[in-house]
Amino acid sequence: MYLGDLMLMVLCMLILVICVLVGVAFLTLLERKV
């Protein structure tokens, strides 16, 4: 495995984690507003 592939994989994982966190935070805010 090349270093570039590893970095790309780590980057994708980070983006996925951030998307999940943002989604959860958004849902929590929506539930609090209602």
PyMOL Python script that loads the backbone (N, CA, C, O; Angstrom):
from pymol import cmd

cmd.read_pdbstr("""\
ATOM      1  N   MET A   1       0.854  -1.206   0.000  1.00  0.00           N
ATOM      2  CA  MET A   1       0.000   0.000   0.000  1.00  0.00           C
ATOM      3  C   MET A   1       0.886   1.250   0.000  1.00  0.00           C
ATOM      4  O   MET A   1       1.858   1.338   0.749  1.00  0.00           O
ATOM      5  N   TYR A   2       0.533   2.196  -0.842  1.00  0.00           N
ATOM      6  CA  TYR A   2       1.324   3.420  -0.926  1.00  0.00           C
ATOM      7  C   TYR A   2       0.907   4.404   0.161  1.00  0.00           C
ATOM      8  O   TYR A   2      -0.192   4.313   0.709  1.00  0.00           O
ATOM      9  N   LEU A   3       1.791   5.340   0.461  1.00  0.00           N
ATOM     10  CA  LEU A   3       1.495   6.349   1.484  1.00  0.00           C
ATOM     11  C   LEU A   3       0.310   7.203   1.049  1.00  0.00           C
ATOM     12  O   LEU A   3      -0.524   7.575   1.875  1.00  0.00           O
ATOM     13  N   GLY A   4       0.233   7.515  -0.238  1.00  0.00           N
ATOM     14  CA  GLY A   4      -0.872   8.332  -0.762  1.00  0.00           C
ATOM     15  C   GLY A   4      -2.208   7.653  -0.527  1.00  0.00           C
ATOM     16  O   GLY A   4      -3.180   8.299  -0.134  1.00  0.00           O
ATOM     17  N   ASP A   5      -2.257   6.343  -0.768  1.00  0.00           N
ATOM     18  CA  ASP A   5      -3.506   5.602  -0.553  1.00  0.00           C
ATOM     19  C   ASP A   5      -3.890   5.640   0.919  1.00  0.00           C
ATOM     20  O   ASP A   5      -5.061   5.806   1.262  1.00  0.00           O
ATOM     21  N   LEU A   6      -2.896   5.484   1.781  1.00  0.00           N
ATOM     22  CA  LEU A   6      -3.152   5.494   3.224  1.00  0.00           C
ATOM     23  C   LEU A   6      -3.699   6.850   3.649  1.00  0.00           C
ATOM     24  O   LEU A   6      -4.663   6.929   4.410  1.00  0.00           O
ATOM     25  N   MET A   7      -3.075   7.919   3.152  1.00  0.00           N
ATOM     26  CA  MET A   7      -3.523   9.273   3.499  1.00  0.00           C
ATOM     27  C   MET A   7      -4.948   9.501   3.004  1.00  0.00           C
ATOM     28  O   MET A   7      -5.766  10.100   3.702  1.00  0.00           O
ATOM     29  N   LEU A   8      -5.239   9.019   1.797  1.00  0.00           N
ATOM     30  CA  LEU A   8      -6.572   9.183   1.214  1.00  0.00           C
ATOM     31  C   LEU A   8      -7.605   8.441   2.060  1.00  0.00           C
ATOM     32  O   LEU A   8      -8.704   8.944   2.295  1.00  0.00           O
ATOM     33  N   MET A   9      -7.241   7.242   2.513  1.00  0.00           N
ATOM     34  CA  MET A   9      -8.148   6.445   3.340  1.00  0.00           C
ATOM     35  C   MET A   9      -8.420   7.155   4.662  1.00  0.00           C
ATOM     36  O   MET A   9      -9.563   7.224   5.114  1.00  0.00           O
ATOM     37  N   VAL A  10      -7.362   7.683   5.279  1.00  0.00           N
ATOM     38  CA  VAL A  10      -7.508   8.400   6.549  1.00  0.00           C
ATOM     39  C   VAL A  10      -8.377   9.631   6.348  1.00  0.00           C
ATOM     40  O   VAL A  10      -9.224   9.941   7.186  1.00  0.00           O
ATOM     41  N   LEU A  11      -8.169  10.334   5.240  1.00  0.00           N
ATOM     42  CA  LEU A  11      -8.940  11.542   4.943  1.00  0.00           C
ATOM     43  C   LEU A  11     -10.420  11.198   4.780  1.00  0.00           C
ATOM     44  O   LEU A  11     -11.289  11.896   5.302  1.00  0.00           O
ATOM     45  N   CYS A  12     -10.696  10.121   4.053  1.00  0.00           N
ATOM     46  CA  CYS A  12     -12.091   9.692   3.849  1.00  0.00           C
ATOM     47  C   CYS A  12     -12.732   9.336   5.187  1.00  0.00           C
ATOM     48  O   CYS A  12     -13.887   9.680   5.437  1.00  0.00           O
ATOM     49  N   MET A  13     -11.985   8.647   6.045  1.00  0.00           N
ATOM     50  CA  MET A  13     -12.516   8.256   7.355  1.00  0.00           C
ATOM     51  C   MET A  13     -12.833   9.500   8.168  1.00  0.00           C
ATOM     52  O   MET A  13     -13.882   9.570   8.808  1.00  0.00           O
ATOM     53  N   LEU A  14     -11.930  10.493   8.149  1.00  0.00           N
ATOM     54  CA  LEU A  14     -12.142  11.736   8.892  1.00  0.00           C
ATOM     55  C   LEU A  14     -13.385  12.453   8.391  1.00  0.00           C
ATOM     56  O   LEU A  14     -14.189  12.937   9.186  1.00  0.00           O
ATOM     57  N   ILE A  15     -13.544  12.523   7.075  1.00  0.00           N
ATOM     58  CA  ILE A  15     -14.715  13.190   6.487  1.00  0.00           C
ATOM     59  C   ILE A  15     -15.990  12.464   6.905  1.00  0.00           C
ATOM     60  O   ILE A  15     -16.993  13.101   7.224  1.00  0.00           O
ATOM     61  N   LEU A  16     -15.952  11.132   6.905  1.00  0.00           N
ATOM     62  CA  LEU A  16     -17.124  10.347   7.314  1.00  0.00           C
ATOM     63  C   LEU A  16     -17.475  10.638   8.766  1.00  0.00           C
ATOM     64  O   LEU A  16     -18.640  10.863   9.093  1.00  0.00           O
ATOM     65  N   VAL A  17     -16.473  10.633   9.635  1.00  0.00           N
ATOM     66  CA  VAL A  17     -16.700  10.891  11.061  1.00  0.00           C
ATOM     67  C   VAL A  17     -17.278  12.286  11.262  1.00  0.00           C
ATOM     68  O   VAL A  17     -18.214  12.464  12.042  1.00  0.00           O
ATOM     69  N   ILE A  18     -16.721  13.286  10.555  1.00  0.00           N
ATOM     70  CA  ILE A  18     -17.202  14.666  10.685  1.00  0.00           C
ATOM     71  C   ILE A  18     -18.651  14.760  10.221  1.00  0.00           C
ATOM     72  O   ILE A  18     -19.468  15.425  10.859  1.00  0.00           O
ATOM     73  N   CYS A  19     -18.971  14.096   9.109  1.00  0.00           N
ATOM     74  CA  CYS A  19     -20.348  14.115   8.589  1.00  0.00           C
ATOM     75  C   CYS A  19     -21.306  13.520   9.613  1.00  0.00           C
ATOM     76  O   CYS A  19     -22.386  14.064   9.839  1.00  0.00           O
ATOM     77  N   VAL A  20     -20.921  12.416  10.230  1.00  0.00           N
ATOM     78  CA  VAL A  20     -21.773  11.768  11.236  1.00  0.00           C
ATOM     79  C   VAL A  20     -21.966  12.693  12.434  1.00  0.00           C
ATOM     80  O   VAL A  20     -23.084  12.841  12.928  1.00  0.00           O
ATOM     81  N   LEU A  21     -20.887  13.317  12.902  1.00  0.00           N
ATOM     82  CA  LEU A  21     -20.978  14.223  14.053  1.00  0.00           C
ATOM     83  C   LEU A  21     -21.883  15.402  13.744  1.00  0.00           C
ATOM     84  O   LEU A  21     -22.709  15.786  14.572  1.00  0.00           O
ATOM     85  N   VAL A  22     -21.735  15.980  12.554  1.00  0.00           N
ATOM     86  CA  VAL A  22     -22.571  17.114  12.152  1.00  0.00           C
ATOM     87  C   VAL A  22     -24.033  16.685  12.082  1.00  0.00           C
ATOM     88  O   VAL A  22     -24.920  17.415  12.525  1.00  0.00           O
ATOM     89  N   GLY A  23     -24.284  15.508  11.529  1.00  0.00           N
ATOM     90  CA  GLY A  23     -25.649  14.997  11.426  1.00  0.00           C
ATOM     91  C   GLY A  23     -26.276  14.807  12.796  1.00  0.00           C
ATOM     92  O   GLY A  23     -27.422  15.198  13.018  1.00  0.00           O
ATOM     93  N   VAL A  24     -25.535  14.210  13.709  1.00  0.00           N
ATOM     94  CA  VAL A  24     -26.042  13.979  15.069  1.00  0.00           C
ATOM     95  C   VAL A  24     -26.308  15.310  15.764  1.00  0.00           C
ATOM     96  O   VAL A  24     -27.343  15.474  16.410  1.00  0.00           O
ATOM     97  N   ALA A  25     -25.387  16.257  15.639  1.00  0.00           N
ATOM     98  CA  ALA A  25     -25.560  17.568  16.277  1.00  0.00           C
ATOM     99  C   ALA A  25     -26.785  18.270  15.697  1.00  0.00           C
ATOM    100  O   ALA A  25     -27.551  18.890  16.435  1.00  0.00           O
ATOM    101  N   PHE A  26     -26.974  18.176  14.375  1.00  0.00           N
ATOM    102  CA  PHE A  26     -28.114  18.809  13.711  1.00  0.00           C
ATOM    103  C   PHE A  26     -29.422  18.216  14.222  1.00  0.00           C
ATOM    104  O   PHE A  26     -30.363  18.947  14.530  1.00  0.00           O
ATOM    105  N   LEU A  27     -29.476  16.886  14.311  1.00  0.00           N
ATOM    106  CA  LEU A  27     -30.688  16.215  14.802  1.00  0.00           C
ATOM    107  C   LEU A  27     -30.967  16.612  16.245  1.00  0.00           C
ATOM    108  O   LEU A  27     -32.119  16.842  16.612  1.00  0.00           O
ATOM    109  N   THR A  28     -29.928  16.693  17.065  1.00  0.00           N
ATOM    110  CA  THR A  28     -30.105  17.067  18.471  1.00  0.00           C
ATOM    111  C   THR A  28     -30.663  18.479  18.580  1.00  0.00           C
ATOM    112  O   THR A  28     -31.549  18.742  19.393  1.00  0.00           O
ATOM    113  N   LEU A  29     -30.137  19.396  17.751  1.00  0.00           N
ATOM    114  CA  LEU A  29     -30.629  20.780  17.769  1.00  0.00           C
ATOM    115  C   LEU A  29     -32.090  20.826  17.340  1.00  0.00           C
ATOM    116  O   LEU A  29     -32.895  21.541  17.936  1.00  0.00           O
ATOM    117  N   LEU A  30     -32.431  20.061  16.303  1.00  0.00           N
ATOM    118  CA  LEU A  30     -33.814  20.034  15.814  1.00  0.00           C
ATOM    119  C   LEU A  30     -34.747  19.519  16.904  1.00  0.00           C
ATOM    120  O   LEU A  30     -35.827  20.071  17.112  1.00  0.00           O
ATOM    121  N   GLU A  31     -34.332  18.464  17.599  1.00  0.00           N
ATOM    122  CA  GLU A  31     -35.172  17.894  18.653  1.00  0.00           C
ATOM    123  C   GLU A  31     -35.353  18.885  19.795  1.00  0.00           C
ATOM    124  O   GLU A  31     -36.420  18.937  20.407  1.00  0.00           O
ATOM    125  N   ARG A  32     -34.333  19.662  20.083  1.00  0.00           N
ATOM    126  CA  ARG A  32     -34.429  20.637  21.181  1.00  0.00           C
ATOM    127  C   ARG A  32     -35.363  21.781  20.807  1.00  0.00           C
ATOM    128  O   ARG A  32     -36.094  22.301  21.650  1.00  0.00           O
ATOM    129  N   LYS A  33     -35.332  22.170  19.527  1.00  0.00           N
ATOM    130  CA  LYS A  33     -36.188  23.276  19.074  1.00  0.00           C
ATOM    131  C   LYS A  33     -37.659  22.886  19.135  1.00  0.00           C
ATOM    132  O   LYS A  33     -38.506  23.687  19.530  1.00  0.00           O
ATOM    133  N   VAL A  34     -37.958  21.647  18.740  1.00  0.00           N
ATOM    134  CA  VAL A  34     -39.360  21.203  18.701  1.00  0.00           C
ATOM    135  C   VAL A  34     -39.915  21.053  20.115  1.00  0.00           C
ATOM    136  O   VAL A  34     -41.078  20.688  20.287  1.00  0.00           O
TER     137      VAL A  34
END
""", "prot")
cmd.dss("prot")
cmd.show_as("cartoon", "prot")
cmd.util.cbc("prot")
cmd.orient("prot")
